[in-house]
Amino acid sequence: MGGGSLAKEHPFEYIGASALSAMINYPLWRASAMGQSGFRVTASAFQGSSSSALLSGIFTAVPSSVAPYVVAFAPPYKGMAATICGMTWARAAIFWGSDRGKELLQSNFPQLHPSIYTLTPPLVVSVMVQCVNQPIVRASITLQNPESQLTNIREALKMIYREYGVRGLWHGTSAGILKTVPKYCTAIIVKDYMENRLPPSDPQSPTYQTDKLIRSALKSATAGLAGAILTNPLDVIRNEMFKTNKSLVSTVNLLLDELGWKFIVRGMGKNLVAVSIPVASTIFFTDALIQMSSEQ
């Protein structure tokens, strides 16, 4: 992923990469949201779909571990447009802001410790993004409850406001920040570390362009996995807060009473897919789009 002047020169590549990643990974996010929230997944989730009978038959035929993915990939896609738009601008802002912020800090404050250049931009930008995006995040996750009668983001926002007031729209922000900030800070630190540690591609090689993409894929996959593994417990806490509307401390105590420390791995498999792939693909697509643009 481009840092330095590349971030300044290629903002649209960051946006395009984030949009492409969000669209591809939307079903995986749905599966993760349902798993970590502990929503009860049944064949009733297909009500309203023109293929409800077919989908219900598939749902009952597959193993229970696969059933949530059937629901995630099948209609109705409630809140899909708003969710994808929210993911797109959020990831683009975090990755572009981090790369551009690092360049600005390095050029204006060359005396600072190198860790400040890497940590400060994603820390500041990801906190800002989480606070702005929080109502959409809560509404979109609320919609993924298969038993919910809500049909779109607007209805979910109205319901949350009606039952919990304005504060309810930002309920779970603390857990969201605790989850989002470490995830992206970790991913960006690992991304930059891998960028510096991996041997550069040889410009004289006949497979130079392919080598650059392979190098980017290794860097992206490592960064995505690191961010996903670290933040799974915080994802579980945040989603449980949305479901119960309890405070952060009360939610942690509730999870400990119900599951013990096993709650930290609830939905881990789905989260590894739903978090690592979007982060990794965003980094990789950004590199690929910048590479394509630079070749023109």
N, C-alpha and C positions, 0 to 999 in steps of 0.2 A: 504494500500500500504506500502510496506516495506521501512523503513527508516534505518539509521545507517548502520550496517554491512549487513543487508539484501540487500541493494542496491549494495554493493560491491560483494556480493556472487551470485546475481541473475540478471545480466545484460540481459541475453537472455530472461528471463521472461518479462522484460520491453519491449523488442523489439517485442516479440511474441504477447503480449497484445496490443501494439500499432498497429501492422499489422492487427490483428483480428478486432479491432475496426474500422480501416480505411476501410477495405473491407466491413464490414457490413453497415457502415454509408455513403458510397460514394453517393448513390442516395439521401439521405437526404441533404448532402452537395450541390449537384446539385440544388435541389429545393430552398435551401436557397440562393445560389449564384444568381440564376435567379430572385428571389423575391426582394432581396436587391439591385440588379443592375438595377431593373426596366425594364428588358428585356421583350419585347413583345412576349408572348407565343402563338403560333398558331399551327394549324395542320401541317404546313410546316416543323415543327421540325422533323417529322418522315421520311422526304425524305432520301432515301438511305437505309432505313430499308427494309428487306425482307417482313415484316408484316405491311407495311405502311398503307395499306387500312384498316386493322383491327384496328390498333392503332388510326388512324384518326377517325374512327367510335366511338371508346371508348371515345376519347378526346371530340368530339362534344356532346356526350351523358351525360357526367358527369357535375356537377356544376363547375362554373368558379373557385371557391376556391380550387377544387380538381385537376383541369386541370394541374397545374404545377407539381404535383406529378406524374401524368401519364407520362409527358415528362421526369421527372427525373429518373423514374424507367425503362423507355423504351430505346432501342437502337435508334440511334448509341451512344456508350459510348466514346465520343471524349476525349482523354487525360486521360483515366481512369488509366492506368498503372502508368504514371508519377505522377498523382495526389495522388494515393494511396501510392506510394513510398515516395513522399514528406511528406505526413501526417505521415507515419510510423516513419521515422527517426526523424522528428521534435518533435512529442509527446514523443517518447522514450528518445530523448536527454533532453527535458525539465523536464520530470518527474524523470528520472534516475539522471540527473545532479543535480536537486534540492535536491533529497534525499541524494545523495552521497556528494554533496557540503555541505549540512547541517551537515552531520557527520564529515567531514573534518574540518569545522569551529569549531564545538564543541570540537573536540579533540585537535586542535592546538591553539585555541584562547578561552579558557574557561572563560575568564574575560569579554567577550562581552555581550551586552544585548541580551536576548533570541529572540527578534524580528529580530535582524540582521541575526541570523541563519536561520530563516524562509524566510525572504524577499530577501536577497542578492542572493542566488543561482538561484531562478527562474527569478529574474530581469536580471541578467547577461546572463544566458543561453537563455532565450526567446528573448532578443534583438539580440544576435548572430544568433540564428536560423532564426528569421524573416529576417535579412539582407541577409543571405545566400540563403534562400528559395524564396525571393521576385520575381525573374524572373519567376520561375515555378508557383508561386501563381497567378501572373498577367496573364500569358499565359493560365493557366487552367481556370480562370474565364472568360477570353475573349472567350474561346472556347464554353462556355455554352450559349452564345447568339444564340437562335434558328435560327436567320437570318444570322449567320456567315457561310461563305463558307469554312472556315478553317477546316481541318480534324484532325490535331494532334498538339501536343505541339511544335514540331520542326517548323511547319508552322507558328504557332502563335508567337513564339519567333522571327522568321525571319521577320514577318510582323511588329512587334513592333520595332525591330531594324531598319528596313528599313524606317519606318515613323517617329520614334522619337529618333533614335540613342541609344547609350549605356545607357544614362541617363533614357531613356524611360523604360528600363527593370527594373529599380529600382524606377520608378514613383509610388507613393503611399506608399513608405516605412515608411514615417512619420506617416501616418494614420494607417498603419499596425502595427507599434510598439505601437502606442497609444491604439490599440485594443488588440493585442496579449499579451503584457506585463501585463496589468491589469487583463485580463481574466485568465491567468495562475497563476499570483500571488494571485488573489482572490481565485481561485480553490484550490491552494495548502495551503493557509492560512486556508481556511474553512476545508479542508481535515485534516490538522494537529489538528485544533481545535476540530473537531468531534472525531478524534482518541483519544484525551485526555479526552473528556467529556463523550463519550458513555461508559456505564459500560462494563467492559471486559467480554468476554464469560467465562463460568465456565468450566474448564478442566475436571471436574468430571461429567459433564452432558453427558447423552447418545447421545445427539444431538449437541455435542460440535462443530463438523466441520460445520454442517449446521448453527449453531448460529453464527459462525465466518463469514460465507458468508452473512447472513442477516445483521449483523453489518456493514460489508463492503459495502453492497448495500445502506444502509441508509447514510453512510458517503459519498459514491460516488455520489449519487443522489443530496444531498445537495450541494456538491462542484460544480457539473456540472451546476445546476440551478443558483447558485450565479454568476458564471463566465459569463453565457450566458446573463442574465438580465442586468448586468452592462455594457457589451460591445456592445450591439446591435447598438446604434447610431454610434459608431466608425466603425462597419462593414459596415453600410450604406454609410458613408463618403468614406471609402476606395474603395468600389465597384463602387461608382459614379465617383471617381477619375480615376479608370481604364477605365470607359466607356467614359468619356469626356476628359481625359488627362489634366484637369485643376489642379491648385494648391490646396493645402489644404484649404486656406482661400476662394478662389474663389468657390470651391466646396460647402463649408458650406453656403456661401451666395446664391448660386444657389438653393440649397435645401430649404433654408428658403424662397426664393422668390416663389418657386413652391409649397411647401407643408406647409410652416410655421414650427412651432415646432413639427408638426405631423411626420416630417421625422424621429424623434428618435424612432418611433415605426413601421416604414415601415419594413415589413418582420419579425416582432417580433415573430409571431407564428412559422414561419418556422425556425427562428434562434434558438428559444428555443429548438426545436427538433434537428436541425443540429449541435448546439454547445454543449448543455447540455448532449445529449446522447453520443457523442464521448468522451467527457471529462470524464463523469461518467463511461462509459463502459471501458475506458482505465484504470482508477483507479481500478475498480472492477475486470477486467480480470487479472491485475497485481497481486492483492491480491490472486485471485483464483489460478493462475499459481504458485505463490510462495508457497501457501498452499499445492498444489498437489506435488510440488517438495520436500517440507520439509517432506512430509509423506512417500516418497520413501526411 
